Amino acid sequence: MNEINWKDFEKIEMRVGTIVSAEVFPEAKKPAYKLSIDFGEEIGVLKSSAQITRRYTHEELPGRQIVGVVNLPVKKIAGFKSECLVLGVMGDNQDVVLLSPGQKVPNGLKIG
C-alpha cells in the first residue's frame, strides 16, 4: 500500500450526490452506465461513467445517493466526458457496491 500524506488527502474533494439519471453505455469496452449526478448548488450536475452493471440496473439508480470525487480531471471514455468518479467497494465477483451515506443528507456535503 502506498502511503500519502495528509496534505495529499486534503486535495481529494469527496461529496455526496444524488443520481438523477442512468442509461446504458453500449459504446464502453466494459459494461457501464452513463450517470448524471446532482452534487448540489455549488457544484451542480456532473456526469460519470460507472462500471456498476453487475449489481445495479439503470432503472433503480435514479434517486440513490452516492459518494463521488468531484475534482479529478475530465476523462474521455468512448467519446463520453466523465466528470467525476463514483466511489464503491469491489466485491468478490468484481462487482461494485456503491458507497453512500447511511441516511439521506443534502447533496454537495463534503466527506472528510
HUUR-V117615 format. One record per residue. RES is the residue in three letters. D_LAST is the distance of its C-alpha to the last C-alpha in Angstrom with 1 decimal. Layout:
# HUUR-V117615
res->RES d_last->D_LAST
res->RES d_last->D_LAST
This chain:
# HUUR-V117615
res->MET d_last->20.6
res->ASN d_last->19.7
res->GLU d_last->17.5
res->ILE d_last->15.3
res->ASN d_last->14.5
res->TRP d_last->11.4
res->LYS d_last->12.5
res->ASP d_last->12.7
res->PHE d_last->9.2
res->GLU d_last->8.2
res->LYS d_last->10.7
res->ILE d_last->9.2
res->GLU d_last->8.6
res->MET d_last->7.5
res->ARG d_last->9.0
res->VAL d_last->11.2
res->GLY d_last->14.8
res->THR d_last->18.2
res->ILE d_last->20.9
res->VAL d_last->23.9
res->SER d_last->26.3
res->ALA d_last->26.9
res->GLU d_last->30.0
res->VAL d_last->31.6
res->PHE d_last->31.4
res->PRO d_last->34.8
res->GLU d_last->34.7
res->ALA d_last->31.8
res->LYS d_last->33.1
res->LYS d_last->31.1
res->PRO d_last->30.8
res->ALA d_last->28.0
res->TYR d_last->27.1
res->LYS d_last->26.5
res->LEU d_last->23.7
res->SER d_last->23.1
res->ILE d_last->19.7
res->ASP d_last->19.0
res->PHE d_last->15.7
res->GLY d_last->17.0
res->GLU d_last->19.1
res->GLU d_last->17.2
res->ILE d_last->17.0
res->GLY d_last->19.7
res->VAL d_last->20.9
res->LEU d_last->20.3
res->LYS d_last->22.3
res->SER d_last->21.5
res->SER d_last->23.8
res->ALA d_last->22.8
res->GLN d_last->24.9
res->ILE d_last->24.4
res->THR d_last->28.0
res->ARG d_last->28.9
res->ARG d_last->26.9
res->TYR d_last->26.7
res->THR d_last->29.4
res->HIS d_last->28.8
res->GLU d_last->30.3
res->GLU d_last->27.8
res->LEU d_last->24.6
res->PRO d_last->24.9
res->GLY d_last->23.1
res->ARG d_last->20.5
res->GLN d_last->16.8
res->ILE d_last->14.7
res->VAL d_last->11.5
res->GLY d_last->12.3
res->VAL d_last->11.7
res->VAL d_last->13.5
res->ASN d_last->14.3
res->LEU d_last->16.6
res->PRO d_last->20.3
res->VAL d_last->22.5
res->LYS d_last->24.1
res->LYS d_last->27.6
res->ILE d_last->28.6
res->ALA d_last->32.2
res->GLY d_last->32.4
res->PHE d_last->29.2
res->LYS d_last->26.4
res->SER d_last->23.1
res->GLU d_last->20.5
res->CYS d_last->17.2
res->LEU d_last->16.3
res->VAL d_last->16.0
res->LEU d_last->14.2
res->GLY d_last->16.3
res->VAL d_last->17.8
res->MET d_last->21.2
res->GLY d_last->23.9
res->ASP d_last->27.1
res->ASN d_last->29.1
res->GLN d_last->26.7
res->ASP d_last->25.5
res->VAL d_last->21.9
res->VAL d_last->20.2
res->LEU d_last->17.6
res->LEU d_last->14.1
res->SER d_last->13.7
res->PRO d_last->12.5
res->GLY d_last->15.2
res->GLN d_last->16.4
res->LYS d_last->17.0
res->VAL d_last->14.6
res->PRO d_last->15.2
res->ASN d_last->14.8
res->GLY d_last->12.4
res->LEU d_last->9.6
res->LYS d_last->6.2
res->ILE d_last->3.8
res->GLY d_last->0.0
